[in-house]
Amino acid sequence: AAPPPPAPPRPRWSLGARALVDANALPDTGFGVLLSAAWRSRGLRVELAPAVAFASRGAPSPQGASLEALRVSLGTRVCLTGRDGAVGLCALADVGWLRARSQGFTVPGDGDAPWFQAGASVFARVGTGRTTGLFALDLAAPITRPRFVVRGSDAGWAVPEVTVMLSGGVSVEM
């Protein structure tokens, strides 16, 4: 008798944490952390990922003038993967808030702006078993492109047309 067909793969849940590098959305290269909760089944992966990133440009006050920015966001990725879920191509949407502060200028100030972007992501899971490494490269186009300007100065920064974020860390399947 022929062996029975293999059981269809059951959905898998995972939790993860990744270090992130925000290459260009903040006044300088930003660093932060991204947490993730993901579900995957039969070539599809859906991830919710809150993230926070911080960057500073210039010398911290009182020694000099500086621009600081904090981005807090919630990202959603919907990915098409191979059967093993090791690599994937994703559509992403990111919503959140930018907070900027200038110090050491004649007129220091604070500013806030909403953060919305959409784009694509490529990810790779490395390793086997319940605990794996997870690495991602995100390219996105901000729907809102805030511009922060320090009054009385030519200092400031604007969010570019395309943002780049790299992340890497660990994921544990449940």
Short mmCIF file of the C-alpha atoms (twelve columns), coordinates in Angstrom:
data_MODEL
# 
_entry.id   MODEL 
# 
loop_
_atom_site.group_PDB 
_atom_site.id 
_atom_site.type_symbol 
_atom_site.label_atom_id 
_atom_site.label_alt_id 
_atom_site.label_comp_id 
_atom_site.label_asym_id 
_atom_site.label_seq_id 
_atom_site.Cartn_x 
_atom_site.Cartn_y 
_atom_site.Cartn_z 
_atom_site.pdbx_PDB_model_num 
ATOM 1   C CA . ALA A 1   0.000  0.000  0.000  1 
ATOM 2   C CA . ALA A 2   1.170  3.507  -0.756 1 
ATOM 3   C CA . PRO A 3   2.078  5.639  2.251  1 
ATOM 4   C CA . PRO A 4   -0.496 8.283  3.165  1 
ATOM 5   C CA . PRO A 5   0.112  11.763 1.745  1 
ATOM 6   C CA . PRO A 6   2.013  14.125 4.040  1 
ATOM 7   C CA . ALA A 7   -0.091 16.329 6.263  1 
ATOM 8   C CA . PRO A 8   -0.390 19.922 5.052  1 
ATOM 9   C CA . PRO A 9   1.948  22.279 6.900  1 
ATOM 10  C CA . ARG A 10  0.321  23.879 9.890  1 
ATOM 11  C CA . PRO A 11  0.467  27.639 10.398 1 
ATOM 12  C CA . ARG A 12  3.441  28.771 12.459 1 
ATOM 13  C CA . TRP A 13  3.720  31.724 14.811 1 
ATOM 14  C CA . SER A 14  6.989  33.411 15.703 1 
ATOM 15  C CA . LEU A 15  8.235  36.222 17.908 1 
ATOM 16  C CA . GLY A 16  11.444 38.086 17.233 1 
ATOM 17  C CA . ALA A 17  13.709 40.996 18.040 1 
ATOM 18  C CA . ARG A 18  16.045 42.699 15.596 1 
ATOM 19  C CA . ALA A 19  18.566 45.513 15.772 1 
ATOM 20  C CA . LEU A 20  17.916 48.057 13.061 1 
ATOM 21  C CA . VAL A 21  19.864 50.646 11.124 1 
ATOM 22  C CA . ASP A 22  17.784 53.467 9.645  1 
ATOM 23  C CA . ALA A 23  20.123 54.565 6.885  1 
ATOM 24  C CA . ASN A 24  18.609 57.862 5.806  1 
ATOM 25  C CA . ALA A 25  15.154 58.815 7.177  1 
ATOM 26  C CA . LEU A 26  16.604 60.649 10.206 1 
ATOM 27  C CA . PRO A 27  19.138 63.535 10.323 1 
ATOM 28  C CA . ASP A 28  21.981 60.998 10.460 1 
ATOM 29  C CA . THR A 29  22.181 57.204 10.470 1 
ATOM 30  C CA . GLY A 30  19.689 56.018 13.073 1 
ATOM 31  C CA . PHE A 31  19.938 52.976 15.297 1 
ATOM 32  C CA . GLY A 32  17.170 51.206 17.132 1 
ATOM 33  C CA . VAL A 33  15.230 48.047 17.770 1 
ATOM 34  C CA . LEU A 34  12.353 46.282 16.044 1 
ATOM 35  C CA . LEU A 35  10.146 43.653 17.682 1 
ATOM 36  C CA . SER A 36  8.067  41.289 15.566 1 
ATOM 37  C CA . ALA A 37  5.122  38.924 15.757 1 
ATOM 38  C CA . ALA A 38  4.641  36.861 12.600 1 
ATOM 39  C CA . TRP A 39  2.366  34.179 11.192 1 
ATOM 40  C CA . ARG A 40  3.324  32.034 8.225  1 
ATOM 41  C CA . SER A 41  1.676  29.254 6.278  1 
ATOM 42  C CA . ARG A 42  2.026  27.820 2.760  1 
ATOM 43  C CA . GLY A 43  4.177  30.495 1.185  1 
ATOM 44  C CA . LEU A 44  2.666  33.473 3.012  1 
ATOM 45  C CA . ARG A 45  4.095  35.398 5.974  1 
ATOM 46  C CA . VAL A 46  2.379  38.283 7.775  1 
ATOM 47  C CA . GLU A 47  4.350  40.339 10.307 1 
ATOM 48  C CA . LEU A 48  3.517  43.157 12.721 1 
ATOM 49  C CA . ALA A 49  6.641  44.982 13.870 1 
ATOM 50  C CA . PRO A 50  6.774  47.949 16.244 1 
ATOM 51  C CA . ALA A 51  10.078 49.809 15.940 1 
ATOM 52  C CA . VAL A 52  11.936 52.715 17.464 1 
ATOM 53  C CA . ALA A 53  15.008 54.458 15.997 1 
ATOM 54  C CA . PHE A 54  17.092 57.416 17.191 1 
ATOM 55  C CA . ALA A 55  19.659 59.609 15.438 1 
ATOM 56  C CA . SER A 56  21.620 62.743 16.303 1 
ATOM 57  C CA . ARG A 57  23.687 65.056 14.105 1 
ATOM 58  C CA . GLY A 58  26.119 67.564 15.564 1 
ATOM 59  C CA . ALA A 59  27.713 67.934 18.977 1 
ATOM 60  C CA . PRO A 60  25.457 67.473 22.005 1 
ATOM 61  C CA . SER A 61  24.695 70.673 23.895 1 
ATOM 62  C CA . PRO A 62  26.096 72.615 25.730 1 
ATOM 63  C CA . GLN A 63  29.313 71.961 23.728 1 
ATOM 64  C CA . GLY A 64  27.633 72.686 20.407 1 
ATOM 65  C CA . ALA A 65  24.488 72.550 18.339 1 
ATOM 66  C CA . SER A 66  22.722 69.307 17.537 1 
ATOM 67  C CA . LEU A 67  19.668 67.930 15.780 1 
ATOM 68  C CA . GLU A 68  18.079 64.844 17.311 1 
ATOM 69  C CA . ALA A 69  15.239 62.735 15.964 1 
ATOM 70  C CA . LEU A 70  13.220 59.821 17.261 1 
ATOM 71  C CA . ARG A 71  10.981 57.660 15.062 1 
ATOM 72  C CA . VAL A 72  8.384  55.366 16.622 1 
ATOM 73  C CA . SER A 73  6.407  53.234 14.176 1 
ATOM 74  C CA . LEU A 74  4.347  50.120 13.597 1 
ATOM 75  C CA . GLY A 75  5.185  48.240 10.424 1 
ATOM 76  C CA . THR A 76  3.168  45.576 8.641  1 
ATOM 77  C CA . ARG A 77  4.738  43.245 6.120  1 
ATOM 78  C CA . VAL A 78  2.881  40.759 3.906  1 
ATOM 79  C CA . CYS A 79  5.386  38.408 2.303  1 
ATOM 80  C CA . LEU A 80  5.418  35.733 -0.369 1 
ATOM 81  C CA . THR A 81  7.906  33.032 0.605  1 
ATOM 82  C CA . GLY A 82  9.207  29.704 -0.610 1 
ATOM 83  C CA . ARG A 83  7.606  26.588 0.885  1 
ATOM 84  C CA . ASP A 84  10.216 26.526 3.651  1 
ATOM 85  C CA . GLY A 85  9.710  30.235 4.471  1 
ATOM 86  C CA . ALA A 86  13.475 30.870 4.359  1 
ATOM 87  C CA . VAL A 87  13.388 33.841 1.967  1 
ATOM 88  C CA . GLY A 88  10.653 36.201 0.933  1 
ATOM 89  C CA . LEU A 89  9.606  39.344 -0.875 1 
ATOM 90  C CA . CYS A 90  7.232  41.598 1.049  1 
ATOM 91  C CA . ALA A 91  4.966  44.589 0.645  1 
ATOM 92  C CA . LEU A 92  5.264  46.890 3.659  1 
ATOM 93  C CA . ALA A 93  3.336  49.721 5.239  1 
ATOM 94  C CA . ASP A 94  4.666  51.742 8.156  1 
ATOM 95  C CA . VAL A 95  2.761  54.231 10.309 1 
ATOM 96  C CA . GLY A 96  4.123  56.210 13.235 1 
ATOM 97  C CA . TRP A 97  5.476  59.482 14.551 1 
ATOM 98  C CA . LEU A 98  8.664  61.537 14.160 1 
ATOM 99  C CA . ARG A 99  9.890  63.742 16.995 1 
ATOM 100 C CA . ALA A 100 12.737 66.188 16.326 1 
ATOM 101 C CA . ARG A 101 14.611 68.506 18.678 1 
ATOM 102 C CA . SER A 102 17.301 71.109 18.134 1 
ATOM 103 C CA . GLN A 103 19.689 72.185 20.903 1 
ATOM 104 C CA . GLY A 104 22.492 74.700 21.143 1 
ATOM 105 C CA . PHE A 105 21.064 77.011 18.494 1 
ATOM 106 C CA . THR A 106 20.010 80.623 19.122 1 
ATOM 107 C CA . VAL A 107 16.383 79.460 18.988 1 
ATOM 108 C CA . PRO A 108 16.180 75.799 20.078 1 
ATOM 109 C CA . GLY A 109 12.966 73.988 19.280 1 
ATOM 110 C CA . ASP A 110 10.938 70.823 19.041 1 
ATOM 111 C CA . GLY A 111 8.791  69.477 16.243 1 
ATOM 112 C CA . ASP A 112 6.498  66.534 15.587 1 
ATOM 113 C CA . ALA A 113 5.147  64.987 12.403 1 
ATOM 114 C CA . PRO A 114 3.176  61.885 11.405 1 
ATOM 115 C CA . TRP A 115 5.071  59.097 9.661  1 
ATOM 116 C CA . PHE A 116 3.533  57.068 6.819  1 
ATOM 117 C CA . GLN A 117 5.430  55.061 4.232  1 
ATOM 118 C CA . ALA A 118 4.898  52.109 1.889  1 
ATOM 119 C CA . GLY A 119 7.391  49.979 0.043  1 
ATOM 120 C CA . ALA A 120 9.015  46.601 -0.387 1 
ATOM 121 C CA . SER A 121 11.164 44.376 1.770  1 
ATOM 122 C CA . VAL A 122 13.359 41.337 1.222  1 
ATOM 123 C CA . PHE A 123 14.047 38.994 4.121  1 
ATOM 124 C CA . ALA A 124 16.002 35.815 4.827  1 
ATOM 125 C CA . ARG A 125 15.693 33.328 7.680  1 
ATOM 126 C CA . VAL A 126 19.003 31.659 8.493  1 
ATOM 127 C CA . GLY A 127 19.217 28.409 10.442 1 
ATOM 128 C CA . THR A 128 16.945 25.510 11.228 1 
ATOM 129 C CA . GLY A 129 14.877 24.602 14.228 1 
ATOM 130 C CA . ARG A 130 12.738 26.809 16.409 1 
ATOM 131 C CA . THR A 131 15.301 29.620 16.750 1 
ATOM 132 C CA . THR A 132 16.580 31.232 13.555 1 
ATOM 133 C CA . GLY A 133 18.332 34.389 12.465 1 
ATOM 134 C CA . LEU A 134 16.203 36.874 10.523 1 
ATOM 135 C CA . PHE A 135 17.610 39.626 8.301  1 
ATOM 136 C CA . ALA A 136 15.668 42.195 6.264  1 
ATOM 137 C CA . LEU A 137 16.277 45.075 3.859  1 
ATOM 138 C CA . ASP A 138 13.414 47.587 3.506  1 
ATOM 139 C CA . LEU A 139 13.067 50.204 0.751  1 
ATOM 140 C CA . ALA A 140 10.107 52.532 1.089  1 
ATOM 141 C CA . ALA A 141 8.638  55.766 -0.213 1 
ATOM 142 C CA . PRO A 142 7.362  58.044 2.548  1 
ATOM 143 C CA . ILE A 143 3.799  59.180 1.902  1 
ATOM 144 C CA . THR A 144 4.468  62.097 4.224  1 
ATOM 145 C CA . ARG A 145 7.886  63.729 3.918  1 
ATOM 146 C CA . PRO A 146 8.290  65.982 6.936  1 
ATOM 147 C CA . ARG A 147 10.858 68.751 6.821  1 
ATOM 148 C CA . PHE A 148 12.360 70.070 10.039 1 
ATOM 149 C CA . VAL A 149 13.989 73.527 10.041 1 
ATOM 150 C CA . VAL A 150 15.726 75.322 12.921 1 
ATOM 151 C CA . ARG A 151 14.518 78.933 13.036 1 
ATOM 152 C CA . GLY A 152 17.288 81.488 12.619 1 
ATOM 153 C CA . SER A 153 19.659 78.880 11.151 1 
ATOM 154 C CA . ASP A 154 20.290 77.011 7.920  1 
ATOM 155 C CA . ALA A 155 20.267 73.717 9.882  1 
ATOM 156 C CA . GLY A 156 17.569 71.119 9.421  1 
ATOM 157 C CA . TRP A 157 16.691 68.021 7.497  1 
ATOM 158 C CA . ALA A 158 13.939 66.567 5.337  1 
ATOM 159 C CA . VAL A 159 12.873 62.950 4.954  1 
ATOM 160 C CA . PRO A 160 14.130 61.759 1.524  1 
ATOM 161 C CA . GLU A 161 12.012 60.334 -1.311 1 
ATOM 162 C CA . VAL A 162 13.213 56.773 -0.592 1 
ATOM 163 C CA . THR A 163 14.154 55.404 2.835  1 
ATOM 164 C CA . VAL A 164 16.406 52.422 3.520  1 
ATOM 165 C CA . MET A 165 16.354 50.292 6.662  1 
ATOM 166 C CA . LEU A 166 18.399 47.190 7.509  1 
ATOM 167 C CA . SER A 167 17.561 44.866 10.390 1 
ATOM 168 C CA . GLY A 168 18.935 41.649 11.777 1 
ATOM 169 C CA . GLY A 169 18.233 39.534 14.820 1 
ATOM 170 C CA . VAL A 170 16.599 36.395 16.106 1 
ATOM 171 C CA . SER A 171 13.171 34.808 15.679 1 
ATOM 172 C CA . VAL A 172 11.648 31.997 17.763 1 
ATOM 173 C CA . GLU A 173 8.826  29.836 16.408 1 
ATOM 174 C CA . MET A 174 6.038  28.829 18.737 1 
# 
